[in-house]
């Protein structure tokens, strides 16, 4: 059995970027059972390190990200990865998570519904691959509103699902959505 290694360089200590790196590692292992992942933590890109996919925000990468009106509100991503080298970045931390999922979709992953059963991770050997994406979102607000009857688990699944498909917001109708939870749990 020949083991392959993918090294992700996590830039900074932001918890959204940390989650993006965790998801990249999790999905890589599901795609290729022989791959080993390693996470290197750094505050900035370290050009001397080879065979690293840098994930996060760094001034040296921002020139690759499409310009947006407001970097905190608008999402733009830049991905340039070839055979275990490159970067996954965005206009803000949320965009980095969106970029990580876009990278995984380019490798064949898909999320067809907001549940664990809705995840489609293909088996594939991760020895050679190339992904290049540079784009900004067409709209600032990309989300969904669910109504009817909702459980706590439904809401968590939906929040987990939306960035996987490129969305950035979720809301329940009304300021206080108690009625929707009451319908699910049967309260009177």
Number of C-alpha atoms within 10 A of each C-alpha: 4 5 10 14 15 22 18 25 26 26 22 17 12 12 10 16 24 21 14 24 24 17 16 20 20 12 16 25 18 14 21 18 14 16 19 14 16 13 17 13 16 13 13 17 23 12 7 6 11 11 16 24 25 30 28 33 25 16 9 9 19 16 10 18 19 16 16 15 9 11 14 12 15 21 31 24 27 27 27 18 19 15 15 20 17 21 26 32 31 32 27 22 21 22 31 28 28 26 31 29 24 24 22 20 16 15 18 14 20 18 18 14 15 19 15 12 9 12 15 15 19 15 14 13 14 19 13 8 12 15 17 14 16 15 16 19 16 10 9 16 14 14 14 14 9 14 14 12 16 19 14 10 10 14 16 12 15 17 17 14 20 20 21 23 18 18 19 20 14 15 15 16 12 10 7 8 14 13 17 19 16 15 14 13 13 9 9 6
